[in-house]
Amino acid sequence: MAASPVRAALRARLSADRVRTQARIAALSRDFDAIVEANALVAVDDEHDPEGSSTAFERQHLAALLAQSRAHLEELDAALRRLDDDEYGVCRVCGKAIPAERLEIRPEATTCVPCADAAHRRTR
């Protein structure tokens, strides 16, 4: 794996992203809970209330953002474990090194660009 200063910089970057993601989850959770609480105080019938559809949309939108943020947090935790296990920066598909440019953009990446592209094409 990389030299100690590089490893420390990677850990700091992943950890900082983790802190930001946790803060985002907390804020989204507060917003979601506030919507649910506000709707509980008022007998809202989403189907017939003019505000109901936008409230339902907002609740679903926040739920989706929360799910994405939680998934990102899991990816960051996995990246930190790979760093600890000297497996960080190695493609889980082909075993080759993930280019530094890709890790700069997506430090939680688990695949190199060709393997990620192949997986993307298979899911279309």
C-alpha positions as CSV (number, residue, x, y, z in Angstrom):
1,M,0.0,0.0,0.0
2,A,1.0,3.6,-0.1
3,A,3.5,5.3,2.2
4,S,2.3,6.4,5.6
5,P,1.8,10.1,4.7
6,V,-0.3,9.1,1.7
7,R,-2.3,6.7,3.9
8,A,-2.8,9.4,6.5
9,A,-4.1,11.8,3.9
10,L,-6.5,9.2,2.5
11,R,-7.8,8.4,5.9
12,A,-8.3,12.1,6.7
13,R,-10.1,12.7,3.4
14,L,-12.4,9.6,3.9
15,S,-13.0,10.6,7.5
16,A,-13.9,14.2,6.6
17,D,-16.3,13.0,4.0
18,R,-17.8,10.6,6.6
19,V,-18.3,13.5,9.1
20,R,-20.0,15.5,6.3
21,T,-22.2,12.6,5.4
22,Q,-23.2,12.0,9.0
23,A,-24.1,15.6,9.4
24,R,-26.2,15.4,6.2
25,I,-28.0,12.3,7.5
26,A,-28.8,14.1,10.8
27,A,-30.1,17.2,9.0
28,L,-32.2,15.1,6.5
29,S,-33.5,13.0,9.4
30,R,-34.6,16.1,11.3
31,D,-36.3,17.5,8.2
32,F,-38.1,14.1,7.6
33,D,-39.2,13.8,11.2
34,A,-40.5,17.4,11.1
35,I,-42.6,16.6,8.0
36,V,-44.0,13.4,9.6
37,E,-44.7,15.3,12.9
38,A,-46.4,18.2,11.1
39,N,-48.6,15.8,9.2
40,A,-49.5,13.9,12.4
41,L,-50.8,17.0,14.0
42,V,-53.1,17.7,11.1
43,A,-55.5,15.2,9.7
44,V,-54.1,15.3,6.2
45,D,-55.6,13.3,3.4
46,D,-52.9,13.5,0.8
47,E,-55.4,12.6,-2.0
48,H,-57.8,15.5,-1.3
49,D,-55.6,18.1,0.4
50,P,-54.1,20.6,-2.1
51,E,-50.9,20.5,-0.1
52,G,-51.0,16.8,0.4
53,S,-49.3,15.7,-2.8
54,S,-46.4,18.1,-2.3
55,T,-46.0,17.0,1.3
56,A,-46.0,13.3,0.1
57,F,-43.5,14.2,-2.6
58,E,-41.3,16.0,-0.1
59,R,-41.4,13.1,2.3
60,Q,-40.5,10.6,-0.4
61,H,-37.7,12.9,-1.7
62,L,-36.2,13.2,1.8
63,A,-36.5,9.4,2.2
64,A,-34.6,8.9,-1.0
65,L,-31.9,11.4,0.0
66,L,-31.5,9.7,3.3
67,A,-31.2,6.3,1.7
68,Q,-28.5,7.7,-0.6
69,S,-26.6,9.3,2.2
70,R,-26.7,6.1,4.3
71,A,-25.5,4.1,1.4
72,H,-22.6,6.6,0.9
73,L,-21.7,6.3,4.6
74,E,-21.5,2.5,4.2
75,E,-19.3,3.0,1.2
76,L,-17.0,5.3,3.2
77,D,-16.8,2.8,6.1
78,A,-15.9,0.0,3.7
79,A,-13.2,2.2,2.1
80,L,-11.7,2.9,5.5
81,R,-11.7,-0.9,6.3
82,R,-10.0,-1.5,2.9
83,L,-7.4,1.1,3.9
84,D,-6.8,-0.7,7.2
85,D,-6.6,-4.1,5.4
86,D,-4.1,-2.8,2.7
87,E,-6.8,-3.4,0.0
88,Y,-7.6,0.2,-0.7
89,G,-7.2,1.3,-4.3
90,V,-7.4,-2.3,-5.7
91,C,-10.2,-3.1,-8.1
92,R,-12.4,-5.8,-6.6
93,V,-13.2,-7.2,-10.0
94,C,-9.8,-7.4,-11.9
95,G,-7.4,-6.9,-9.0
96,K,-5.5,-4.1,-10.7
97,A,-4.8,-0.7,-9.2
98,I,-7.5,1.9,-9.4
99,P,-6.0,5.0,-10.9
100,A,-5.4,7.9,-8.6
101,E,-7.5,10.2,-10.7
102,R,-10.6,7.9,-10.1
103,L,-9.9,7.8,-6.4
104,E,-9.5,11.5,-6.4
105,I,-13.0,11.9,-7.7
106,R,-14.6,8.9,-5.9
107,P,-12.3,7.9,-3.0
108,E,-14.8,5.2,-2.0
109,A,-14.5,3.5,-5.5
110,T,-14.1,-0.3,-5.5
111,T,-13.5,-0.8,-9.2
112,C,-11.3,0.6,-11.9
113,V,-13.0,2.5,-14.8
114,P,-13.0,-0.4,-17.3
115,C,-14.7,-2.7,-14.7
116,A,-17.1,0.0,-13.6
117,D,-18.0,0.7,-17.2
118,A,-18.5,-3.0,-17.9
119,A,-20.8,-3.4,-14.9
120,H,-22.8,-0.3,-16.0
121,R,-23.3,-1.7,-19.5
122,R,-24.5,-5.0,-18.1
123,T,-27.2,-3.2,-16.0
124,R,-28.6,-1.2,-18.8
